[in-house]
Amino acid sequence: MSENNTPLYTIPFALLCTSSLLFSASFNMLIPELPAYLSSLGGAEYKGLIIALFTLTAGISRPFSGKLTDTIGRVPVMAIGSIVCFVCGFLYPVLGTINGFLFLRLIHGFSTGFKPTATAAYVADIVPAKRWGEALGIHGLCFSTGMAIGPAIGSLITSYYSIDILFYCSSAFAMLSIAILLNMKETLKRPQRFKFSLLKISKKEIIEWRVLPAALVILLSYLGYGILLTLVPDWGAHLGVKNKGLFFMTFTISSLLIRFIAGKVSDNYGRISVIKVALVLLCISFYLIGHALSVTGLLIGSIVYGIAGGVLSPATNAWTIDLSHPEHRGKAMATMYIALEAGIGLGALLAGWMYKDIISMVPTIFYIAAGASFLALIYIFIRESRFFHSKSTSKI
């Protein structure tokens, strides 16, 4: 049987996708409600830290999760990520102070520092190389479904019950994700038993230099996502959006629809061509969001952003795997996610620093997001011209 005809929808792949959906919903259902919750604690000026602290520890943990993924196995590392979500959900109501909240945001970030790294490596293990784009697109579709239903469910729970109940529901989703992982077979050929010496990271183990071209594009393109996560709840409320999860649900649904074909397109027509199109759409989406004068305008920008993200994500993920060495897939994916978290964190910090609850600043900040994506597009063209017909893909 050829690689193109190898079944994609196997039980392990289905379990992986379901676990990722629940994991994604677990932490995304909190996002729309956290700015108002922090304000209620008296910490309105720290809104930029809601995302920044989360992404800080996610980024810091990537070298460790990458090394552990390549040593103790994919499944244990995925489980660590879900367990962190489970524990944090129960602790938010307990540590009901500004400092307690910010501390938990810092700890919560370890969840996405571990699970997605091992998940991407697991996908590469069970799917033929020629179908990585398609597989990552389908997996991304499931992860994005969690992103879509999470904020919508979160806002409904908070409206009808309380934010404490929302935190507990977040833990419940994480627990279901863990339960699924217990039924998954390890794919690392020779996993080692955990020992603390594995947590010692050398300089060579932090970054997979082969994948830096993809990492730079990801960093610049996800800076806008950090801005979006920080500002959209307030920007949407200013424009008249009643359900804070509506924007997130809209862009995620459009992302879901395009992911049915986006990953396969990058397999057939090349990663770079697809990434160029995605970056152009990303620039347009941030302009539309910042220029929105009504709920309709905001949602149109949301739809375009979802399409851009749905095209960009599987293509950049597959490009990262293309550039990596098979024995260092964990480190390669960790490098990619370090760039992703750095982009989100820097975007959130920039948004919080510039915004300061001055609503008139929002359009300018989104135009900056569009500019960052445009820089990524320029880099792609420069790199393509410098490395055309070259076998070297390990330098910037």
C-alpha positions in Angstrom: 0.0 0.0 0.0 1.4 3.4 -1.0 1.9 6.2 1.5 -0.9 8.2 -0.1 -3.3 5.4 0.4 -2.3 4.6 4.0 -5.4 5.0 6.2 -5.3 8.2 8.2 -8.4 7.7 10.3 -7.0 5.0 12.6 -8.0 4.5 16.2 -4.7 6.0 17.6 -5.2 9.1 15.4 -8.8 9.4 16.5 -7.9 9.1 20.2 -5.2 11.7 19.7 -7.5 14.2 18.0 -10.2 13.7 20.6 -7.8 14.2 23.5 -6.5 17.4 21.8 -10.0 18.7 21.3 -10.8 18.3 25.0 -7.5 19.7 26.1 -7.9 22.8 23.8 -11.5 23.4 25.1 -10.2 23.1 28.7 -8.0 26.2 28.7 -9.7 28.2 25.9 -13.0 28.3 27.7 -11.4 30.5 30.3 -9.9 33.1 27.9 -13.0 35.4 27.2 -13.8 35.7 30.9 -10.3 36.2 32.4 -10.0 40.0 31.6 -13.2 40.8 33.5 -12.3 38.4 36.3 -8.9 40.0 36.7 -10.6 43.5 36.8 -13.0 42.3 39.5 -9.9 41.4 41.6 -8.6 44.9 41.1 -6.0 44.0 38.5 -7.2 45.7 35.3 -3.8 47.1 34.6 -2.4 43.6 34.4 -4.6 42.3 31.6 -1.6 42.0 29.3 -0.1 39.5 31.7 -3.1 37.1 31.3 -1.7 35.7 28.1 2.0 36.8 28.5 2.5 34.8 31.7 0.8 31.8 30.2 3.0 31.9 27.1 6.2 32.6 29.1 6.1 29.3 30.9 4.9 27.5 27.8 8.0 28.8 26.0 10.4 28.1 28.9 9.1 24.5 29.1 9.5 23.7 25.4 13.2 22.6 25.6 12.3 20.3 28.5 9.2 18.9 26.8 11.1 18.4 23.5 13.9 16.4 25.3 11.4 14.4 27.3 9.4 13.6 24.2 12.5 12.2 22.5 13.5 10.2 25.7 10.7 9.1 28.0 8.0 9.1 25.2 5.2 11.0 23.6 2.3 9.8 25.8 3.8 10.7 29.2 4.6 14.2 28.0 1.1 14.7 26.6 -0.3 13.5 30.0 1.7 16.1 31.9 0.2 18.9 29.9 -3.4 17.7 30.6 -2.7 17.2 34.3 -1.5 20.8 34.6 -4.8 22.0 33.2 -6.7 19.7 35.5 -4.9 21.0 38.6 -5.0 24.7 37.7 -8.8 24.7 37.1 -9.4 23.7 40.7 -6.9 26.2 42.1 -8.2 29.4 40.4 -11.2 29.7 42.9 -8.9 29.0 45.8 -6.2 31.5 45.0 -8.6 34.4 44.5 -6.2 37.3 44.7 -4.3 39.2 42.0 -1.0 37.6 42.9 -2.6 34.2 43.1 -4.3 34.6 39.8 -1.1 35.7 38.0 0.9 32.8 39.7 -1.6 30.3 38.3 -1.5 31.8 34.8 2.3 31.3 35.0 1.8 27.6 36.1 -1.0 27.0 33.6 1.3 27.8 30.7 3.2 24.5 31.3 0.2 22.7 29.9 0.6 24.0 26.4 4.4 23.8 26.8 4.1 20.0 27.1 1.1 18.5 25.3 1.2 20.0 21.8 5.0 19.3 21.5 4.5 15.6 22.1 1.3 15.5 20.1 3.0 16.8 16.9 5.7 14.2 17.3 3.1 11.5 17.8 1.4 12.5 14.6 4.7 12.3 12.7 5.3 8.8 14.1 2.0 7.3 13.0 1.4 9.1 9.7 3.4 8.7 6.5 5.6 11.7 5.6 3.7 12.5 2.4 0.5 13.0 4.4 1.9 15.1 7.3 0.2 18.2 6.1 -3.2 16.5 5.7 -2.8 14.8 9.1 -1.8 18.0 10.9 -4.7 19.8 9.2 -7.2 17.2 10.5 -5.6 17.3 14.0 -5.6 21.1 13.9 -9.3 20.9 13.0 -10.0 19.0 16.2 -7.8 21.3 18.3 -9.6 24.3 16.7 -13.0 22.8 17.5 -11.9 22.9 21.1 -11.0 26.6 20.6 -14.4 27.2 19.1 -16.6 25.5 21.7 -14.4 26.4 24.6 -15.0 30.2 24.7 -18.7 29.8 23.8 -19.3 27.3 26.5 -17.2 29.3 29.0 -19.2 32.5 28.5 -22.5 30.5 28.8 -21.4 28.8 32.0 -20.3 32.1 33.5 -23.6 33.8 32.5 -25.9 31.1 33.9 -23.8 30.0 36.9 -20.5 31.5 38.0 -16.8 31.8 37.0 -15.9 29.3 39.8 -18.1 26.7 38.0 -16.3 27.6 34.8 -13.0 26.8 36.4 -14.3 23.4 37.6 -15.6 22.6 34.1 -12.2 23.4 32.7 -10.7 20.8 35.0 -13.4 18.3 34.0 -12.5 18.7 30.3 -8.8 18.2 31.1 -9.6 15.0 33.1 -11.4 13.5 30.1 -8.3 14.3 28.0 -6.1 12.4 30.5 -8.5 9.4 30.4 -8.1 9.1 26.7 -4.3 9.3 26.8 -4.3 6.3 29.2 -5.5 4.1 26.3 -2.9 5.3 23.8 0.2 3.2 22.8 3.6 4.7 23.0 5.2 5.3 19.6 8.8 6.1 20.7 10.8 3.1 19.8 13.1 2.9 22.8 11.6 5.0 25.6 13.7 5.6 28.7 12.6 5.7 32.3 12.3 9.2 33.7 15.3 10.4 35.8 16.0 13.9 37.0 19.2 14.1 34.9 17.0 14.3 31.8 15.9 17.8 33.0 19.4 19.1 32.5 19.3 21.0 29.3 22.5 21.9 27.4 22.6 24.7 24.8 22.5 22.2 22.0 19.2 20.8 23.3 17.3 24.0 23.4 17.0 24.9 19.7 16.7 22.7 16.6 18.6 25.0 14.2 17.3 23.2 11.1 13.8 24.6 11.7 14.6 28.2 12.4 13.2 29.5 9.1 9.8 28.1 10.0 10.1 29.3 13.6 10.8 32.9 12.5 7.6 33.0 10.3 5.6 31.5 13.2 6.9 34.1 15.7 6.0 37.0 13.5 2.6 35.7 12.5 1.5 34.7 16.0 2.4 38.1 17.5 -1.0 39.2 16.2 -2.7 36.3 18.0 -1.3 37.5 21.3 -2.7 41.0 20.5 -6.0 39.5 19.5 -6.4 37.4 22.7 -5.7 40.4 24.9 -7.8 43.0 23.1 -10.8 41.3 21.4 -12.9 40.8 24.6 -12.8 44.6 25.3 -12.9 45.6 21.6 -15.9 43.3 21.0 -17.8 44.7 24.0 -17.1 48.2 22.8 -18.6 47.3 19.4 -21.7 45.7 21.0 -20.8 42.0 21.2 -22.7 40.5 24.1 -21.2 37.0 24.2 -17.4 37.4 24.6 -16.9 34.0 23.0 -18.6 34.9 19.8 -15.5 36.3 18.1 -13.5 33.2 19.0 -16.2 30.8 17.9 -16.6 32.6 14.6 -12.9 32.6 13.6 -12.5 29.0 14.8 -15.5 27.8 12.7 -14.0 29.4 9.6 -10.7 27.8 10.5 -12.3 24.4 10.9 -13.9 24.6 7.5 -10.8 25.5 5.6 -8.7 22.9 7.5 -10.6 20.1 5.7 -8.5 20.9 2.6 -5.7 23.2 3.8 -3.3 20.6 5.0 -3.7 18.4 1.9 -3.1 21.5 -0.3 0.2 22.0 1.3 1.1 18.4 0.6 0.3 18.8 -3.0 1.4 22.3 -3.9 4.2 23.0 -1.4 4.4 24.6 2.0 5.9 27.9 0.9 3.2 28.7 -1.6 0.4 28.0 0.9 2.2 30.0 3.6 2.4 33.1 1.3 -1.3 33.0 0.7 -2.0 32.6 4.5 0.2 35.5 5.4 -1.6 37.9 3.0 -4.9 36.8 4.4 -3.6 37.4 7.9 -2.6 40.9 7.1 -6.0 41.6 5.7 -7.8 40.1 8.7 -5.9 42.3 11.3 -6.7 45.4 9.2 -10.4 44.5 9.1 -10.5 43.7 12.9 -8.8 47.0 13.7 -11.0 49.0 11.3 -14.3 47.4 12.4 -17.0 49.9 13.2 -19.7 47.3 14.1 -20.2 43.8 15.2 -20.7 42.7 11.6 -17.3 44.3 10.6 -15.6 42.6 13.5 -17.0 39.2 12.6 -16.0 39.6 9.0 -12.4 40.2 10.2 -12.8 37.1 12.4 -13.8 34.9 9.5 -10.8 36.1 7.4 -8.5 35.5 10.4 -9.9 32.0 10.8 -9.3 31.2 7.2 -5.7 32.6 7.4 -5.0 30.6 10.6 -6.5 27.4 9.2 -4.3 27.6 6.1 -1.1 28.7 7.9 -1.0 26.4 10.9 -0.9 22.9 9.2 1.5 24.3 6.5 4.0 25.7 9.0 3.7 22.7 11.3 4.4 20.4 8.3 7.2 22.6 7.1 8.8 22.3 10.6 8.7 18.5 10.4 10.1 18.7 6.8 13.1 20.6 8.0 13.7 18.5 11.1 15.8 15.4 11.6 13.7 12.3 12.5 15.6 11.7 15.7 15.0 15.2 16.9 11.3 15.7 16.1 10.5 16.5 19.7 13.2 19.2 19.8 12.1 20.5 16.4 8.5 20.8 17.5 9.6 22.4 20.8 11.6 25.0 18.8 8.5 25.8 16.7 6.3 26.2 19.8 8.9 28.3 21.5 8.6 30.7 18.6 4.8 30.5 18.7 4.7 31.2 22.4 7.2 34.0 22.1 5.1 35.6 19.4 1.9 35.3 21.4 3.6 36.5 24.6 5.3 39.5 22.9 2.0 40.4 21.2 0.1 40.3 24.5 2.7 42.4 26.3 2.7 44.9 23.5 -1.1 45.1 23.5 -1.2 45.5 27.3 1.5 48.1 27.3 -0.1 50.2 24.5 -3.8 49.7 25.4 -4.1 50.6 29.1 -7.9 50.5 28.8 -7.8 53.3 26.2 -10.2 51.9 23.5 -9.1 54.4 20.8 -5.6 52.6 20.8 -7.0 49.3 19.7 -7.1 49.9 15.9 -3.4 51.1 15.9 -2.3 47.9 17.8 -4.1 45.7 15.3 -2.4 47.5 12.4 0.9 46.7 14.1 -0.2 43.0 14.1 -0.8 43.3 10.3 2.7 44.8 9.9 4.3 41.9 11.8 2.6 39.4 9.5 3.8 41.4 6.5 7.4 41.2 7.7 7.0 37.4 7.8 5.8 37.5 4.2 8.8 39.7 3.2 11.1 37.2 4.9 9.6 34.3 2.9 10.3 36.1 -0.4 13.9 37.0 0.7 14.6 33.5 1.8 13.2 32.0 -1.3 15.3 34.2 -3.5 18.5 33.4 -1.5 17.9 29.7 -1.2 16.3 28.9 -4.6 17.8 25.6 -5.9 19.8 25.3 -2.6 19.7 22.2 -0.4 20.6 24.2 2.7 17.5 24.9 4.8 19.2 25.3 8.2 20.2 29.0 8.0 18.3 32.2 8.2 
